[in-house]
Amino acid sequence: MELSLPGLIGAGFGLGVGVIDYGLIAMLIRRAAERKGTAAPLIRVGPTALDRVMKVVFVVNALVFAGLGYWFGSTVGG
């Protein structure tokens, strides 16, 4: 497997965009959970369930954006 430099640069940029996107998604999810109060299913289970969900969202978000960035960088950069 050969890794291209433009692909790796694209993956870095994609990871940066993914982290920014995660920040926005996390803010919206936490705000919605606070607004619902105890009626939110994630709050009823406990705060650790919300933390687990946020960790999964971060990992998936980072992998998807890094993969898309690598693909875009290697396609455009050659």
Secondary structure per residue as TSV (DSSP state, phi and psi in degrees):
chain	resnum	aa	ss	phi	psi
A	1	M	-	360.0	127.3
A	2	E	-	-107.9	126.8
A	3	L	-	-98.4	129.3
A	4	S	-	-93.5	148.3
A	5	L	H	-64.1	-44.0
A	6	P	H	-61.3	-34.1
A	7	G	H	-66.0	-41.7
A	8	L	H	-67.0	-37.6
A	9	I	H	-65.6	-42.3
A	10	G	H	-62.2	-38.6
A	11	A	H	-64.7	-38.1
A	12	G	H	-63.6	-45.6
A	13	F	H	-64.7	-40.9
A	14	G	H	-62.1	-39.7
A	15	L	H	-63.9	-40.2
A	16	G	H	-62.2	-43.8
A	17	V	H	-64.8	-37.9
A	18	G	H	-64.0	-38.5
A	19	V	H	-66.8	-41.6
A	20	I	H	-64.3	-42.7
A	21	D	H	-64.0	-38.9
A	22	Y	H	-62.0	-40.6
A	23	G	H	-59.2	-41.9
A	24	L	H	-68.6	-44.0
A	25	I	H	-64.1	-43.1
A	26	A	H	-62.3	-40.2
A	27	M	H	-63.1	-43.6
A	28	L	H	-66.6	-41.1
A	29	I	H	-66.7	-45.4
A	30	R	H	-65.8	-38.9
A	31	R	H	-65.3	-40.5
A	32	A	H	-66.9	-38.5
A	33	A	H	-67.3	-37.8
A	34	E	H	-70.3	-36.7
A	35	R	H	-67.0	-35.3
A	36	K	H	-76.3	-23.1
A	37	G	G	71.3	-132.7
A	38	T	G	-80.7	-7.5
A	39	A	G	-77.5	-16.0
A	40	A	S	-71.7	131.7
A	41	P	H	-61.3	-33.7
A	42	L	H	-70.8	-32.8
A	43	I	H	-73.9	-37.5
A	44	R	H	-62.4	-38.3
A	45	V	H	-70.0	-37.9
A	46	G	-	140.5	163.7
A	47	P	H	-68.0	-23.0
A	48	T	H	-69.4	-29.8
A	49	A	H	-67.0	-40.8
A	50	L	H	-64.7	-39.2
A	51	D	H	-64.2	-40.8
A	52	R	H	-63.5	-42.6
A	53	V	H	-61.5	-42.2
A	54	M	H	-66.3	-35.8
A	55	K	H	-66.0	-42.2
A	56	V	H	-64.7	-41.8
A	57	V	H	-61.5	-41.0
A	58	F	H	-63.6	-47.4
A	59	V	H	-64.0	-46.5
A	60	V	H	-63.5	-43.6
A	61	N	H	-61.5	-45.8
A	62	A	H	-64.5	-43.1
A	63	L	H	-66.0	-43.2
A	64	V	H	-65.3	-47.4
A	65	F	H	-69.3	-36.5
A	66	A	H	-66.2	-40.6
A	67	G	H	-64.4	-44.2
A	68	L	H	-64.8	-39.3
A	69	G	H	-64.9	-40.4
A	70	Y	H	-63.9	-45.2
A	71	W	H	-61.8	-46.5
A	72	F	H	-64.2	-42.8
A	73	G	H	-65.0	-42.4
A	74	S	H	-73.2	-28.2
A	75	T	H	-73.6	-46.4
A	76	V	H	-76.8	-42.0
A	77	G	H	-82.4	-14.8
A	78	G	-	96.9	360.0
